[in-house]
Amino acid sequence: MVYSSRDPVGLTIKRLGYAIEEIQEEPIDFQYNLGDVIVVLCRHTSSRGIPSLTVHHPGNPTEATLGGRPRELGIAYPSLASHIFRSILTLPLEVEKTLEATHHGPTDIRKPVIFVEVGSSEREWTNERLVKATVDRVLQSLDSFLPQCEAVAVGLGGGHYAPSFNRLTIKGLCFGHIISKHSMNGISEEVLRQAVKKSIERVEMAILDNLNRSLKEKVVKAIAETGVEVLEQEKLGEGFKVRRF
């Protein structure tokens, strides 16, 4: 686990006295290669301003970048990210808890990286009770971690906060990279292949959420060689099921 001395959540963690590795760079663009997996605790910023806890993998699916290189994804750890998310869901805190689509750097660390973020304003970043509860739960998650997945998947489409993929994770799937519908409109076939291949666990399926036919066909073409099954979500009122595309 690491935090940044240039990040307000990191400064709150430091103030609380945790013996967690401190980095000097910005969380979205740092170099660190110790350990088997890197879990970054930092701030989440949102124009919505909703108090939240989010979990995601890093990467830039398109030319748009915020740290890291364009059209490059980091390495995902689906079972661990999903385990952390499920653990955070049980925190008795009145905040939104969600997966996020893959976004921002770093992109060139050769180990899996998972971001756990506290949002969405300075009120939450400096809230010692909220930050402490989050850090403690992540530490507990790492101590109790055993890979438990009905299947390992990538999520393609849907919103940035991935409500459909949140529900599937609760039901037992484990997600590596999630590419939002917004990013899918400008994504290359090579990055789609990265979404499948840049995972320390073998991805078994790509699950589509609200993509048009041309994007569906682009996905099938891009990942045909990987042997990954392409499935599509079908919404039924408040529920959903997954069917073959």
C-alpha positions as a Python dict, from the first residue, in 0.01 Angstrom:
ca = {
    (1, 'M'): (0, 0, 0),
    (2, 'V'): (125, 348, -84),
    (3, 'Y'): (11, 706, -45),
    (4, 'S'): (147, 1031, -186),
    (5, 'S'): (277, 1323, 17),
    (6, 'R'): (136, 1544, -262),
    (7, 'D'): (-216, 1416, -213),
    (8, 'P'): (-458, 1539, 59),
    (9, 'V'): (-578, 1188, 144),
    (10, 'G'): (-213, 1085, 168),
    (11, 'L'): (-147, 1369, 412),
    (12, 'T'): (-443, 1257, 623),
    (13, 'I'): (-306, 901, 627),
    (14, 'K'): (32, 1036, 732),
    (15, 'R'): (-127, 1242, 1007),
    (16, 'L'): (-302, 930, 1135),
    (17, 'G'): (36, 761, 1174),
    (18, 'Y'): (0, 456, 949),
    (19, 'A'): (319, 269, 858),
    (20, 'I'): (238, 277, 487),
    (21, 'E'): (491, 349, 214),
    (22, 'E'): (505, 717, 117),
    (23, 'I'): (579, 829, -238),
    (24, 'Q'): (679, 1182, -334),
    (25, 'E'): (521, 1197, -681),
    (26, 'E'): (160, 1259, -777),
    (27, 'P'): (-55, 943, -752),
    (28, 'I'): (-136, 955, -1123),
    (29, 'D'): (228, 955, -1236),
    (30, 'F'): (472, 777, -1005),
    (31, 'Q'): (735, 505, -1020),
    (32, 'Y'): (733, 222, -766),
    (33, 'N'): (816, -143, -818),
    (34, 'L'): (834, -310, -478),
    (35, 'G'): (599, -591, -378),
    (36, 'D'): (369, -805, -589),
    (37, 'V'): (84, -554, -624),
    (38, 'I'): (55, -182, -549),
    (39, 'V'): (-259, -46, -382),
    (40, 'V'): (-272, 334, -399),
    (41, 'L'): (-482, 530, -150),
    (42, 'C'): (-559, 880, -272),
    (43, 'R'): (-825, 1141, -345),
    (44, 'H'): (-1112, 1112, -586),
    (45, 'T'): (-1234, 1430, -753),
    (46, 'S'): (-1578, 1464, -909),
    (47, 'S'): (-1787, 1752, -1034),
    (48, 'R'): (-2082, 1579, -865),
    (49, 'G'): (-1922, 1639, -526),
    (50, 'I'): (-2078, 1324, -381),
    (51, 'P'): (-1899, 1165, -83),
    (52, 'S'): (-1766, 839, -221),
    (53, 'L'): (-1520, 552, -209),
    (54, 'T'): (-1408, 419, -545),
    (55, 'V'): (-1194, 131, -675),
    (56, 'H'): (-1037, 108, -1019),
    (57, 'H'): (-734, 12, -1226),
    (58, 'P'): (-519, 274, -1401),
    (59, 'G'): (-487, 332, -1774),
    (60, 'N'): (-563, 571, -2057),
    (61, 'P'): (-798, 399, -2307),
    (62, 'T'): (-775, 684, -2561),
    (63, 'E'): (-549, 977, -2647),
    (64, 'A'): (-683, 1172, -2350),
    (65, 'T'): (-439, 1139, -2062),
    (66, 'L'): (-410, 1232, -1698),
    (67, 'G'): (-71, 1092, -1610),
    (68, 'G'): (82, 801, -1798),
    (69, 'R'): (89, 743, -2172),
    (70, 'P'): (-203, 765, -2416),
    (71, 'R'): (-365, 441, -2534),
    (72, 'E'): (-189, 238, -2266),
    (73, 'L'): (-344, 44, -1979),
    (74, 'G'): (-186, -65, -1653),
    (75, 'I'): (-183, -422, -1527),
    (76, 'A'): (-505, -532, -1357),
    (77, 'Y'): (-558, -767, -1062),
    (78, 'P'): (-928, -854, -1098),
    (79, 'S'): (-978, -1082, -799),
    (80, 'L'): (-804, -850, -554),
    (81, 'A'): (-971, -531, -681),
    (82, 'S'): (-1310, -704, -660),
    (83, 'H'): (-1235, -835, -311),
    (84, 'I'): (-1142, -485, -192),
    (85, 'F'): (-1458, -342, -347),
    (86, 'R'): (-1682, -603, -183),
    (87, 'S'): (-1514, -535, 151),
    (88, 'I'): (-1563, -160, 117),
    (89, 'L'): (-1932, -217, 44),
    (90, 'T'): (-1978, -347, 399),
    (91, 'L'): (-1842, -32, 563),
    (92, 'P'): (-2118, 135, 770),
    (93, 'L'): (-2058, 475, 611),
    (94, 'E'): (-2310, 697, 434),
    (95, 'V'): (-2103, 739, 119),
    (96, 'E'): (-2138, 609, -235),
    (97, 'K'): (-1925, 297, -293),
    (98, 'T'): (-1848, 206, -652),
    (99, 'L'): (-1611, 67, -908),
    (100, 'E'): (-1486, 318, -1163),
    (101, 'A'): (-1389, 269, -1523),
    (102, 'T'): (-1019, 251, -1600),
    (103, 'H'): (-869, 598, -1616),
    (104, 'H'): (-554, 804, -1549),
    (105, 'G'): (-194, 694, -1493),
    (106, 'P'): (46, 553, -1411),
    (107, 'T'): (58, 320, -1711),
    (108, 'D'): (416, 189, -1721),
    (109, 'I'): (453, 14, -1384),
    (110, 'R'): (523, -353, -1446),
    (111, 'K'): (314, -471, -1153),
    (112, 'P'): (-62, -467, -1102),
    (113, 'V'): (-191, -140, -957),
    (114, 'I'): (-525, -81, -783),
    (115, 'F'): (-654, 262, -682),
    (116, 'V'): (-875, 306, -377),
    (117, 'E'): (-995, 666, -368),
    (118, 'V'): (-1176, 885, -116),
    (119, 'G'): (-1396, 1154, -266),
    (120, 'S'): (-1505, 1388, -369),
    (121, 'S'): (-1394, 1710, -195),
    (122, 'E'): (-1158, 1839, 69),
    (123, 'R'): (-1428, 1775, 329),
    (124, 'E'): (-1386, 1400, 273),
    (125, 'W'): (-1011, 1402, 198),
    (126, 'T'): (-937, 1549, 542),
    (127, 'N'): (-1205, 1353, 728),
    (128, 'E'): (-995, 1136, 959),
    (129, 'R'): (-1283, 906, 1049),
    (130, 'L'): (-1363, 834, 684),
    (131, 'V'): (-1000, 794, 579),
    (132, 'K'): (-917, 573, 878),
    (133, 'A'): (-1216, 346, 813),
    (134, 'T'): (-1111, 312, 449),
    (135, 'V'): (-746, 238, 523),
    (136, 'D'): (-838, -15, 794),
    (137, 'R'): (-1079, -193, 561),
    (138, 'V'): (-822, -212, 280),
    (139, 'L'): (-563, -352, 523),
    (140, 'Q'): (-817, -611, 639),
    (141, 'S'): (-895, -694, 275),
    (142, 'L'): (-529, -762, 200),
    (143, 'D'): (-494, -979, 511),
    (144, 'S'): (-804, -1186, 430),
    (145, 'F'): (-757, -1207, 53),
    (146, 'L'): (-822, -1534, -126),
    (147, 'P'): (-908, -1523, -498),
    (148, 'Q'): (-1280, -1594, -526),
    (149, 'C'): (-1435, -1538, -868),
    (150, 'E'): (-1722, -1696, -1053),
    (151, 'A'): (-1531, -1577, -1359),
    (152, 'V'): (-1277, -1309, -1453),
    (153, 'A'): (-1408, -1045, -1691),
    (154, 'V'): (-1349, -711, -1855),
    (155, 'G'): (-1637, -464, -1876),
    (156, 'L'): (-1693, -268, -2195),
    (157, 'G'): (-1949, 12, -2208),
    (158, 'G'): (-2183, 165, -1956),
    (159, 'G'): (-2117, 466, -1740),
    (160, 'H'): (-1796, 574, -1572),
    (161, 'Y'): (-1922, 456, -1233),
    (162, 'A'): (-2016, 117, -1380),
    (163, 'P'): (-2348, 38, -1202),
    (164, 'S'): (-2405, -279, -1404),
    (165, 'F'): (-2055, -409, -1340),
    (166, 'N'): (-2091, -320, -971),
    (167, 'R'): (-2391, -552, -953),
    (168, 'L'): (-2211, -833, -1134),
    (169, 'T'): (-1915, -799, -898),
    (170, 'I'): (-2146, -831, -599),
    (171, 'K'): (-2283, -1148, -759),
    (172, 'G'): (-1934, -1299, -779),
    (173, 'L'): (-1767, -1190, -1103),
    (174, 'C'): (-1425, -1027, -1083),
    (175, 'F'): (-1351, -735, -1314),
    (176, 'G'): (-1015, -625, -1443),
    (177, 'H'): (-1028, -329, -1679),
    (178, 'I'): (-1360, -151, -1728),
    (179, 'I'): (-1382, 77, -2031),
    (180, 'S'): (-1671, 323, -2019),
    (181, 'K'): (-1899, 377, -2317),
    (182, 'H'): (-1755, 729, -2351),
    (183, 'S'): (-1404, 590, -2398),
    (184, 'M'): (-1525, 306, -2622),
    (185, 'N'): (-1617, 558, -2890),
    (186, 'G'): (-1250, 644, -2947),
    (187, 'I'): (-1080, 318, -2853),
    (188, 'S'): (-845, 125, -3080),
    (189, 'E'): (-850, -250, -3135),
    (190, 'E'): (-502, -269, -2981),
    (191, 'V'): (-625, -114, -2655),
    (192, 'L'): (-920, -355, -2649),
    (193, 'R'): (-667, -637, -2664),
    (194, 'Q'): (-471, -472, -2383),
    (195, 'A'): (-787, -472, -2169),
    (196, 'V'): (-791, -851, -2199),
    (197, 'K'): (-419, -923, -2185),
    (198, 'K'): (-302, -675, -1919),
    (199, 'S'): (-421, -879, -1625),
    (200, 'I'): (-231, -1114, -1398),
    (201, 'E'): (-534, -1343, -1409),
    (202, 'R'): (-666, -1488, -1733),
    (203, 'V'): (-972, -1300, -1855),
    (204, 'E'): (-1250, -1540, -1954),
    (205, 'M'): (-1516, -1304, -2085),
    (206, 'A'): (-1583, -955, -2213),
    (207, 'I'): (-1919, -822, -2094),
    (208, 'L'): (-2081, -548, -2301),
    (209, 'D'): (-2309, -282, -2158),
    (210, 'N'): (-2521, -63, -2386),
    (211, 'L'): (-2299, -61, -2694),
    (212, 'N'): (-2424, -13, -3049),
    (213, 'R'): (-2378, -284, -3309),
    (214, 'S'): (-2068, -132, -3470),
    (215, 'L'): (-1889, -116, -3135),
    (216, 'K'): (-1995, -472, -3054),
    (217, 'E'): (-1853, -592, -3384),
    (218, 'K'): (-1533, -397, -3321),
    (219, 'V'): (-1491, -574, -2985),
    (220, 'V'): (-1549, -918, -3137),
    (221, 'K'): (-1298, -851, -3414),
    (222, 'A'): (-1035, -710, -3178),
    (223, 'I'): (-1037, -991, -2923),
    (224, 'A'): (-1126, -1288, -3144),
    (225, 'E'): (-769, -1420, -3126),
    (226, 'T'): (-768, -1419, -2744),
    (227, 'G'): (-1040, -1682, -2708),
    (228, 'V'): (-1240, -1458, -2474),
    (229, 'E'): (-1616, -1506, -2488),
    (230, 'V'): (-1818, -1192, -2563),
    (231, 'L'): (-2138, -1155, -2361),
    (232, 'E'): (-2397, -880, -2346),
    (233, 'Q'): (-2604, -753, -2056),
    (234, 'E'): (-2978, -743, -2100),
    (235, 'K'): (-3156, -521, -1852),
    (236, 'L'): (-3485, -633, -1701),
    (237, 'G'): (-3632, -353, -1493),
    (238, 'E'): (-3404, -314, -1191),
    (239, 'G'): (-3234, -644, -1268),
    (240, 'F'): (-3033, -782, -1556),
    (241, 'K'): (-2903, -1101, -1708),
    (242, 'V'): (-2604, -1176, -1928),
    (243, 'R'): (-2650, -1341, -2266),
    (244, 'R'): (-2421, -1431, -2551),
    (245, 'F'): (-2379, -1162, -2815),
}
